[in-house]
Amino acid sequence: MVIGIFGGSFNPVHKGHIAIARRALSQTDIEEGWFVVSPHNPFKKHENLIDDNLRLAMVSEALRGEKGMVCSDYEFRLPRPSYMSFTLQSLVRDYPENTFVLLIGADNWDSFPRWRDSEGILSRHRVVIYPRRGYEIDARALPAGVELLDVPLYDISATEIRRRIAQGADAEELADERVLAMLRERNE
């Protein structure tokens, strides 16, 4: 099976994440999308993160009823910080019958040369990039095994969702109501 690995903090998961995964499943040979919740992204400040288990529960809720999408706590059992190169190597070892494709935003592609073992990732895995505001990608200049997903720009910020919830404002257009309820409960 071809598995798309959509890793991230999901702090919180939002409608843009789900829409991108839907498009990846419909436009590529990816058969299943695994939302791999990262307990410690080496490029993000840990103090701004919602509790690991709550982020995992929110992803699980957001994916309920979504065909071909799976919530994964795989990185919870790996050393921290969570380096995608190690995650992918571990997945290949634990699930050798599958092919793993990395799904990342254009912002991550921009910083990809600074990722641990980025060349190794490129040599062993396909990479599918989705657009992000402020990061132009020329599909013709991408290396072999890297493709640009044809998807609209979903300009949704997890920071904005957290800010709105903290202020008691609406955020229904940004995230699933079940996720928002979990955030509201956390803030009470």
BAKOL-262729 format. One record per residue (C-alpha): x, y, z; residue in one letter. Coordinates in Angstrom, 2 decimals. Example, Ala and Ser with C-alpha at 12.3 -4.5 7.8 and 13.67 -1.06 7.14 Angstrom:
<pts>
PT       c1       c2       c3  code
PT    12.30    -4.50     7.80     A
PT    13.67    -1.06     7.14     S
</pts>
This chain:
<pts>
PT       c1       c2       c3  code
PT     0.00     0.00     0.00     M
PT     1.17     3.55    -0.70     V
PT     0.97     5.56     2.52     I
PT     1.19     9.35     2.60     G
PT     2.89    10.57     5.76     I
PT     1.44    13.91     6.82     F
PT     3.54    14.76     9.85     G
PT     3.09    17.77    12.02     G
PT     2.32    19.30    15.35     S
PT    -1.35    19.74    14.44     F
PT    -1.59    22.42    17.10     N
PT    -4.56    22.09    16.45     P
PT    -5.54    20.16    13.33     V
PT    -7.73    22.29    11.06     H
PT    -9.88    22.12     7.95     K
PT    -6.94    22.96     5.69     G
PT    -5.07    19.85     6.83     H
PT    -8.07    17.66     6.03     I
PT    -8.67    19.30     2.63     A
PT    -5.01    18.83     1.64     I
PT    -5.10    15.17     2.62     A
PT    -8.30    14.64     0.63     R
PT    -6.65    16.14    -2.45     R
PT    -3.51    14.04    -1.99     A
PT    -5.66    10.91    -1.82     L
PT    -7.62    11.86    -4.94     S
PT    -4.77    13.24    -7.09     Q
PT    -1.90    10.87    -6.39     T
PT    -1.38     7.14    -5.96     D
PT    -1.46     7.58    -2.17     I
PT    -4.00     5.07    -0.86     E
PT    -4.01     6.08     2.81     E
PT    -2.95     9.25     4.61     G
PT    -1.41     8.89     8.04     W
PT    -1.54    12.04    10.18     F
PT     1.59    11.46    12.28     V
PT     1.27    13.74    15.30     V
PT     4.70    14.97    16.34     S
PT     5.30    15.31    20.08     P
PT     8.42    17.43    19.48     H
PT     9.16    19.05    16.14     N
PT    12.80    20.21    16.24     P
PT    11.89    23.41    14.34     F
PT     9.09    24.55    16.67     K
PT     9.05    25.97    20.17     K
PT     7.77    23.28    22.52     H
PT     6.24    25.70    25.04     E
PT     3.52    26.75    22.56     N
PT     2.30    23.20    22.04     L
PT    -1.02    21.92    23.26     I
PT    -0.61    18.71    25.28     D
PT     0.53    15.78    23.09     D
PT    -2.39    13.51    23.96     N
PT    -4.94    16.28    23.40     L
PT    -3.49    17.06    19.96     R
PT    -3.65    13.34    19.15     L
PT    -7.28    13.16    20.37     A
PT    -8.20    16.22    18.28     M
PT    -6.70    14.67    15.13     V
PT    -8.55    11.45    15.86     S
PT   -11.84    13.37    16.20     E
PT   -11.23    15.44    13.06     A
PT   -10.56    12.30    11.01     L
PT   -13.63    10.42    12.20     R
PT   -15.59     9.53     9.07     G
PT   -12.76    10.55     6.70     E
PT   -12.12     7.72     4.26     K
PT    -8.48     6.72     3.90     G
PT    -7.18     8.93     6.73     M
PT    -5.57     7.56     9.90     V
PT    -4.50     9.28    13.11     C
PT    -1.08     8.01    14.20     S
PT     0.83     8.27    17.48     D
PT     3.83     6.53    15.88     Y
PT     6.30     9.29    16.83     E
PT     5.18     9.11    20.48     F
PT     7.23     5.91    20.74     R
PT    10.34     7.31    19.05     L
PT    13.21     9.39    20.47     P
PT    12.68    13.14    20.71     R
PT    12.93    15.52    19.00     P
PT    11.03    13.92    16.13     S
PT    13.20    13.83    13.01     Y
PT    11.25    12.77     9.93     M
PT    14.25    10.87     8.55     S
PT    14.24     8.60    11.60     F
PT    10.44     8.30    11.54     T
PT    10.51     7.18     7.90     L
PT    13.34     4.71     8.52     Q
PT    11.40     3.24    11.45     S
PT     8.18     3.02     9.43     L
PT     9.97     1.18     6.61     V
PT    11.42    -1.25     9.16     R
PT     8.09    -1.82    10.93     D
PT     5.89    -1.88     7.80     Y
PT     8.11    -3.19     4.98     P
PT     5.09    -4.12     2.86     E
PT     4.20    -0.41     2.40     N
PT     5.68     2.44     0.38     T
PT     5.86     5.75     2.25     F
PT     5.44     9.14     0.56     V
PT     6.14    12.35     2.49     L
PT     3.50    15.09     2.29     L
PT     4.82    18.53     3.28     I
PT     4.00    22.20     2.87     G
PT     6.00    24.55     0.67     A
PT     7.33    26.20     3.84     D
PT     8.85    22.88     4.88     N
PT    10.21    22.32     1.37     W
PT    11.93    25.72     1.67     D
PT    13.69    24.57     4.86     S
PT    14.10    20.95     3.69     F
PT    17.89    21.23     3.10     P
PT    18.25    21.90     6.86     R
PT    16.31    18.75     7.80     W
PT    18.31    15.89     9.25     R
PT    19.28    13.52     6.40     D
PT    17.24    15.43     3.81     S
PT    19.25    13.88     0.97     E
PT    18.60    10.42     2.38     G
PT    14.87    11.12     2.54     I
PT    14.92    12.20    -1.12     L
PT    16.86     9.13    -2.16     S
PT    14.43     6.73    -0.46     R
PT    11.01     8.43    -0.62     H
PT     8.81    10.48    -2.90     R
PT     7.84    13.90    -1.61     V
PT     4.55    15.65    -2.39     V
PT     4.46    19.40    -1.68     I
PT     1.34    21.48    -1.10     Y
PT     1.29    25.31    -1.44     P
PT     1.72    27.71     1.47     R
PT     1.40    31.49     1.37     R
PT     4.73    33.21     0.79     G
PT     6.50    30.16    -0.65     Y
PT     6.58    29.93    -4.43     E
PT     7.46    26.54    -5.87     I
PT     8.46    26.07    -9.52     D
PT     7.28    22.54   -10.29     A
PT     9.67    22.36   -13.27     R
PT    12.67    22.91   -10.98     A
PT    11.82    20.13    -8.52     L
PT    14.16    17.13    -8.35     P
PT    13.08    13.67    -9.46     A
PT    10.66    12.08    -7.00     G
PT     9.28    15.43    -5.82     V
PT     5.94    16.73    -7.07     E
PT     3.67    19.68    -6.43     L
PT     0.11    18.90    -5.41     L
PT    -2.55    20.80    -7.36     D
PT    -4.51    22.16    -4.43     V
PT    -5.86    25.59    -3.51     P
PT    -4.08    27.62    -0.89     L
PT    -5.68    26.92     2.48     Y
PT    -4.67    29.96     4.48     D
PT    -5.58    28.69     7.94     I
PT    -3.44    29.31    10.99     S
PT    -3.44    27.08    14.07     A
PT    -2.21    30.11    16.01     T
PT    -5.29    32.05    14.90     E
PT    -7.55    29.18    15.98     I
PT    -5.94    29.10    19.45     R
PT    -6.21    32.91    19.73     R
PT    -9.90    32.91    18.80     R
PT   -10.71    30.12    21.26     I
PT    -8.82    31.93    24.05     A
PT   -10.89    35.07    23.32     Q
PT   -14.17    33.16    23.11     G
PT   -14.57    34.03    19.40     A
PT   -15.89    31.87    16.56     D
PT   -13.52    29.61    14.63     A
PT   -15.99    27.20    12.99     E
PT   -14.81    28.09     9.47     E
PT   -11.26    27.08    10.44     L
PT   -11.59    23.80    12.36     A
PT   -14.01    20.96    13.02     D
PT   -16.54    21.76    15.74     E
PT   -15.45    18.66    17.71     R
PT   -11.86    19.95    17.75     V
PT   -13.01    23.40    18.80     L
PT   -15.09    21.92    21.63     A
PT   -12.00    20.08    22.90     M
PT   -10.01    23.33    22.81     L
PT   -12.74    25.24    24.62     R
PT   -12.92    22.56    27.31     E
PT    -9.14    22.78    27.75     R
PT    -9.34    26.57    28.22     N
PT   -12.10    26.45    30.85     E
</pts>
